[in-house]
Amino acid sequence: MEWFHKTGNWSEDFCFVQNSFPVKCRMNAEYHHAEPETAETLLKGYIEEPLSLREILRGVWFTEKPEEQADGEIEFRYRTDKKTKKCFRQRLSLF
């Protein structure tokens, strides 16, 4: 995956709800090497499009601008073995 090599901010599309449309998120990556055998990659992102929660849940864009924008965050955590490069733990959180 190219996420393990990215630095800085970038845009990525995610489907937060099954059968909905992809939502553009602003992402950034952090890399932690606190343990000698493993590395942790933390990917964080937030919704950057002016969408309402109703639009995301229904999978339909509305023509009028939403009164209240969806405020969502996504976080991926990966732990990999430095020697074998195999991922042995992952976690996804939506806020």
N, CA, C and O atoms as a DFTB+ gen file, in Angstrom:
380 C
 N C O
     1  1       0.830      -1.187       0.000
     2  2       0.000       0.000       0.000
     3  2       0.864       1.236       0.000
     4  3       1.878       1.290       0.696
     5  1       0.483       2.202      -0.753
     6  2       1.268       3.430      -0.811
     7  2       1.092       4.299       0.435
     8  3       1.895       5.204       0.666
     9  1       0.054       4.042       1.244
    10  2      -0.152       4.823       2.469
    11  2       1.055       4.743       3.390
    12  3       1.358       5.709       4.091
    13  1       1.746       3.617       3.403
    14  2       2.863       3.419       4.320
    15  2       4.079       4.266       3.946
    16  3       5.063       4.289       4.686
    17  1       4.026       4.955       2.821
    18  2       5.160       5.754       2.370
    19  2       4.808       7.222       2.181
    20  3       5.653       8.005       1.748
    21  1       3.585       7.609       2.496
    22  2       3.162       8.999       2.264
    23  2       3.617       9.896       3.408
    24  3       3.699       9.482       4.565
    25  1       3.906      11.129       3.044
    26  2       4.208      12.159       4.033
    27  2       3.365      13.382       3.683
    28  3       2.924      13.537       2.544
    29  1       3.149      14.233       4.654
    30  2       2.331      15.418       4.410
    31  2       0.854      15.079       4.320
    32  3       0.432      13.993       4.717
    33  1       0.071      16.013       3.797
    34  2      -1.377      15.836       3.652
    35  2      -1.727      15.440       2.226
    36  3      -1.035      15.814       1.279
    37  1      -2.811      14.677       2.080
    38  2      -3.313      14.310       0.760
    39  2      -4.810      14.048       0.865
    40  3      -5.344      13.893       1.964
    41  1      -5.483      14.000      -0.280
    42  2      -6.917      13.700      -0.326
    43  2      -7.117      12.238      -0.687
    44  3      -6.400      11.681      -1.518
    45  1      -8.105      11.628      -0.046
    46  2      -8.445      10.225      -0.295
    47  2      -9.962      10.105      -0.201
    48  3     -10.585      10.769       0.627
    49  1     -10.555       9.272      -1.035
    50  2     -12.003       9.051      -1.014
    51  2     -12.328       7.772      -0.256
    52  3     -11.690       6.739      -0.465
    53  1     -13.335       7.844       0.636
    54  2     -13.780       6.690       1.414
    55  2     -15.297       6.588       1.371
    56  3     -15.992       7.604       1.352
    57  1     -15.801       5.382       1.356
    58  2     -17.237       5.131       1.511
    59  2     -17.477       4.827       2.984
    60  3     -17.122       3.750       3.463
    61  1     -18.072       5.759       3.694
    62  2     -18.339       5.576       5.117
    63  2     -19.502       4.623       5.352
    64  3     -19.562       3.950       6.382
    65  1     -20.428       4.566       4.392
    66  2     -21.630       3.738       4.507
    67  2     -21.723       2.875       3.251
    68  3     -21.509       3.353       2.137
    69  1     -22.045       1.598       3.449
    70  2     -22.188       0.690       2.314
    71  2     -23.251       1.217       1.347
    72  3     -24.288       1.719       1.780
    73  1     -22.999       1.105       0.060
    74  2     -23.889       1.556      -1.019
    75  2     -24.063       3.074      -1.062
    76  3     -25.029       3.566      -1.645
    77  1     -23.154       3.809      -0.463
    78  2     -23.181       5.263      -0.545
    79  2     -22.071       5.709      -1.496
    80  3     -21.369       4.877      -2.069
    81  1     -21.919       6.994      -1.658
    82  2     -20.885       7.523      -2.537
    83  2     -19.591       7.754      -1.745
    84  3     -19.618       7.862      -0.519
    85  1     -18.454       7.829      -2.459
    86  2     -17.193       8.112      -1.773
    87  2     -17.148       9.562      -1.297
    88  3     -17.581      10.475      -2.000
    89  1     -16.623       9.753      -0.107
    90  2     -16.517      11.072       0.513
    91  2     -15.041      11.466       0.539
    92  3     -14.188      10.690       0.970
    93  1     -14.753      12.674       0.077
    94  2     -13.371      13.155       0.038
    95  2     -12.915      13.535       1.447
    96  3     -13.566      14.317       2.140
    97  1     -11.783      12.963       1.850
    98  2     -11.211      13.222       3.169
    99  2      -9.798      13.774       3.027
   100  3      -9.068      13.409       2.105
   101  1      -9.423      14.649       3.940
   102  2      -8.057      15.169       4.020
   103  2      -7.309      14.266       4.999
   104  3      -7.690      14.150       6.164
   105  1      -6.245      13.630       4.519
   106  2      -5.525      12.622       5.296
   107  2      -4.115      13.096       5.642
   108  3      -3.538      13.942       4.959
   109  1      -3.575      12.522       6.728
   110  2      -2.153      12.663       7.035
   111  2      -1.689      11.388       7.730
   112  3      -2.504      10.628       8.253
   113  1      -0.396      11.161       7.734
   114  2       0.165       9.923       8.279
   115  2       1.214      10.236       9.336
   116  3       1.957      11.213       9.240
   117  1       1.250       9.370      10.353
   118  2       2.289       9.427      11.377
   119  2       2.901       8.038      11.471
   120  3       2.212       7.029      11.321
   121  1       4.200       8.000      11.720
   122  2       4.909       6.729      11.817
   123  2       5.635       6.688      13.153
   124  3       6.372       7.613      13.494
   125  1       5.428       5.618      13.905
   126  2       6.032       5.475      15.227
   127  2       6.890       4.214      15.258
   128  3       6.449       3.133      14.865
   129  1       8.120       4.374      15.730
   130  2       9.063       3.255      15.812
   131  2       9.540       3.097      17.253
   132  3      10.740       2.982      17.499
   133  1       8.610       3.091      18.205
   134  2       8.949       3.022      19.623
   135  2       9.499       1.655      20.023
   136  3      10.325       1.564      20.932
   137  1       9.055       0.606      19.363
   138  2       9.515      -0.744      19.689
   139  2      10.537      -1.192      18.648
   140  3      10.414      -0.835      17.476
   141  1      11.547      -1.969      19.055
   142  2      12.605      -2.357      18.109
   143  2      12.143      -3.287      16.986
   144  3      12.702      -3.237      15.890
   145  1      11.138      -4.137      17.227
   146  2      10.713      -5.109      16.209
   147  2       9.522      -4.659      15.372
   148  3       9.272      -5.222      14.306
   149  1       8.777      -3.646      15.838
   150  2       7.551      -3.272      15.139
   151  2       7.507      -1.772      14.841
   152  3       8.197      -0.967      15.467
   153  1       6.683      -1.438      13.877
   154  2       6.419      -0.039      13.526
   155  2       4.906       0.151      13.494
   156  3       4.169      -0.732      13.055
   157  1       4.452       1.308      13.961
   158  2       3.027       1.624      13.917
   159  2       2.811       2.768      12.936
   160  3       3.495       3.790      12.988
   161  1       1.848       2.577      12.043
   162  2       1.449       3.612      11.097
   163  2       0.063       4.086      11.496
   164  3      -0.858       3.278      11.621
   165  1      -0.094       5.374      11.695
   166  2      -1.364       5.970      12.079
   167  2      -1.796       6.912      10.965
   168  3      -1.113       7.893      10.667
   169  1      -2.935       6.606      10.352
   170  2      -3.499       7.440       9.292
   171  2      -4.755       8.103       9.832
   172  3      -5.677       7.421      10.280
   173  1      -4.796       9.426       9.792
   174  2      -5.955      10.173      10.277
   175  2      -6.501      11.028       9.150
   176  3      -5.755      11.541       8.316
   177  1      -7.818      11.169       9.142
   178  2      -8.437      12.002       8.132
   179  2      -9.745      12.582       8.616
   180  3     -10.340      12.098       9.579
   181  1     -10.187      13.629       7.936
   182  2     -11.474      14.244       8.249
   183  2     -12.177      14.603       6.946
   184  3     -11.539      14.818       5.916
   185  1     -13.502      14.664       7.013
   186  2     -14.311      14.991       5.834
   187  2     -14.037      16.432       5.430
   188  3     -14.116      17.341       6.256
   189  1     -13.715      16.634       4.156
   190  2     -13.445      17.999       3.693
   191  2     -14.494      18.518       2.722
   192  3     -14.390      19.653       2.257
   193  1     -15.500      17.714       2.405
   194  2     -16.569      18.150       1.500
   195  2     -17.746      18.694       2.311
   196  3     -18.014      18.207       3.410
   197  1     -18.452      19.702       1.781
   198  2     -19.627      20.232       2.477
   199  2     -20.844      19.321       2.270
   200  3     -21.680      19.580       1.404
   201  1     -20.934      18.268       3.063
   202  2     -22.025      17.294       2.969
   203  2     -22.755      17.207       4.296
   204  3     -22.184      17.481       5.351
   205  1     -24.020      16.824       4.236
   206  2     -24.766      16.575       5.467
   207  2     -24.692      15.085       5.790
   208  3     -24.400      14.265       4.919
   209  1     -24.956      14.751       7.033
   210  2     -24.983      13.348       7.438
   211  2     -26.072      12.599       6.675
   212  3     -25.887      11.439       6.306
   213  1     -27.197      13.254       6.440
   214  2     -28.295      12.633       5.674
   215  2     -27.858      12.236       4.274
   216  3     -28.213      11.160       3.793
   217  1     -27.092      13.093       3.618
   218  2     -26.597      12.785       2.273
   219  2     -25.711      11.543       2.292
   220  3     -25.841      10.667       1.438
   221  1     -24.819      11.473       3.262
   222  2     -23.904      10.332       3.354
   223  2     -24.669       9.049       3.649
   224  3     -24.411       8.017       3.029
   225  1     -25.610       9.104       4.593
   226  2     -26.363       7.903       4.966
   227  2     -27.277       7.416       3.848
   228  3     -27.428       6.211       3.651
   229  1     -27.884       8.343       3.120
   230  2     -28.792       7.958       2.022
   231  2     -28.057       7.657       0.722
   232  3     -28.584       6.968      -0.150
   233  1     -26.845       8.172       0.597
   234  2     -26.084       7.965      -0.631
   235  2     -26.557       8.827      -1.777
   236  3     -26.419       8.452      -2.941
   237  1     -27.122      10.000      -1.451
   238  2     -27.672      10.909      -2.459
   239  2     -27.215      12.330      -2.140
   240  3     -27.333      12.789      -1.004
   241  1     -26.687      13.028      -3.160
   242  2     -26.340      14.435      -2.986
   243  2     -27.597      15.277      -3.125
   244  3     -28.417      15.030      -4.009
   245  1     -27.754      16.269      -2.256
   246  2     -28.865      17.204      -2.346
   247  2     -28.398      18.447      -3.098
   248  3     -27.216      18.789      -3.076
   249  1     -29.338      19.117      -3.763
   250  2     -28.976      20.301      -4.546
   251  2     -28.693      21.513      -3.657
   252  3     -27.849      22.343      -3.995
   253  1     -29.390      21.623      -2.524
   254  2     -29.168      22.766      -1.645
   255  2     -27.993      22.482      -0.699
   256  3     -27.703      21.333      -0.365
   257  1     -27.333      23.558      -0.282
   258  2     -26.203      23.444       0.632
   259  2     -26.720      23.011       2.010
   260  3     -27.741      23.528       2.464
   261  1     -26.048      22.088       2.673
   262  2     -26.538      21.612       3.973
   263  2     -26.461      22.694       5.048
   264  3     -25.513      23.478       5.098
   265  1     -27.485      22.716       5.909
   266  2     -27.479      23.655       7.030
   267  2     -26.396      23.272       8.027
   268  3     -25.705      24.128       8.580
   269  1     -26.263      21.971       8.244
   270  2     -25.265      21.473       9.184
   271  2     -24.388      20.450       8.470
   272  3     -24.868      19.405       8.031
   273  1     -23.105      20.761       8.359
   274  2     -22.183      19.869       7.671
   275  2     -21.837      18.659       8.532
   276  3     -21.776      18.743       9.758
   277  1     -21.614      17.535       7.859
   278  2     -21.144      16.338       8.554
   279  2     -19.725      16.597       9.044
   280  3     -18.896      17.156       8.325
   281  1     -19.465      16.188      10.259
   282  2     -18.156      16.385      10.865
   283  2     -17.637      15.010      11.259
   284  3     -17.864      14.552      12.379
   285  1     -16.949      14.361      10.350
   286  2     -16.497      13.005      10.611
   287  2     -14.998      12.864      10.495
   288  3     -14.338      13.589       9.750
   289  1     -14.472      11.909      11.254
   290  2     -13.056      11.593      11.195
   291  2     -12.896      10.101      11.005
   292  3     -13.741       9.310      11.423
   293  1     -11.806       9.732      10.372
   294  2     -11.484       8.331      10.150
   295  2     -10.042       8.124      10.616
   296  3      -9.180       8.978      10.409
   297  1      -9.798       6.976      11.247
   298  2      -8.457       6.700      11.749
   299  2      -8.120       5.233      11.511
   300  3      -8.880       4.343      11.895
   301  1      -6.990       4.989      10.884
   302  2      -6.473       3.637      10.666
   303  2      -5.194       3.489      11.475
   304  3      -4.355       4.390      11.494
   305  1      -5.047       2.353      12.143
   306  2      -3.800       2.033      12.846
   307  2      -3.304       0.686      12.346
   308  3      -4.034      -0.305      12.358
   309  1      -2.070       0.667      11.915
   310  2      -1.446      -0.565      11.432
   311  2      -0.182      -0.824      12.236
   312  3       0.601       0.094      12.481
   313  1       0.018      -2.063      12.644
   314  2       1.272      -2.450      13.283
   315  2       1.921      -3.504      12.398
   316  3       1.307      -4.520      12.070
   317  1       3.160      -3.253      12.019
   318  2       3.868      -4.156      11.116
   319  2       5.189      -4.601      11.732
   320  3       5.798      -3.889      12.531
   321  1       5.607      -5.783      11.340
   322  2       6.896      -6.325      11.749
   323  2       7.965      -5.677      10.870
   324  3       7.861      -5.708       9.644
   325  1       8.986      -5.096      11.484
   326  2      10.016      -4.397      10.714
   327  2      10.836      -5.344       9.846
   328  3      11.283      -4.965       8.763
   329  1      11.034      -6.564      10.310
   330  2      11.872      -7.498       9.560
   331  2      11.122      -8.112       8.379
   332  3      11.625      -8.111       7.256
   333  1       9.927      -8.634       8.629
   334  2       9.173      -9.333       7.574
   335  2       8.279      -8.402       6.763
   336  3       7.823      -8.767       5.679
   337  1       8.023      -7.190       7.286
   338  2       7.133      -6.201       6.645
   339  2       5.672      -6.659       6.610
   340  3       4.863      -6.099       5.871
   341  1       5.338      -7.672       7.408
   342  2       3.955      -8.162       7.446
   343  2       3.153      -7.392       8.488
   344  3       3.622      -7.121       9.594
   345  1       1.938      -7.053       8.100
   346  2       1.014      -6.374       9.002
   347  2       0.350      -7.427       9.882
   348  3      -0.239      -8.380       9.371
   349  1       0.442      -7.263      11.202
   350  2      -0.170      -8.261      12.076
   351  2      -1.278      -7.690      12.959
   352  3      -1.925      -8.440      13.689
   353  1      -1.504      -6.398      12.907
   354  2      -2.623      -5.820      13.654
   355  2      -3.100      -4.573      12.933
   356  3      -2.297      -3.731      12.533
   357  1      -4.413      -4.459      12.768
   358  2      -4.984      -3.251      12.192
   359  2      -6.270      -2.889      12.932
   360  3      -6.972      -3.748      13.464
   361  1      -6.552      -1.590      12.944
   362  2      -7.768      -1.109      13.603
   363  2      -8.282       0.111      12.845
   364  3      -7.508       0.974      12.430
   365  1      -9.585       0.166      12.675
   366  2     -10.243       1.284      12.007
   367  2     -11.236       1.899      12.977
   368  3     -11.996       1.184      13.630
   369  1     -11.232       3.216      13.074
   370  2     -12.184       3.927      13.927
   371  2     -12.834       5.040      13.119
   372  3     -12.169       5.738      12.353
   373  1     -14.137       5.194      13.299
   374  2     -14.889       6.298      12.697
   375  2     -15.458       7.140      13.823
   376  3     -16.045       6.610      14.767
   377  1     -15.285       8.459      13.726
   378  2     -15.804       9.368      14.753
   379  2     -16.784      10.326      14.121
   380  3     -17.343      11.181      14.809
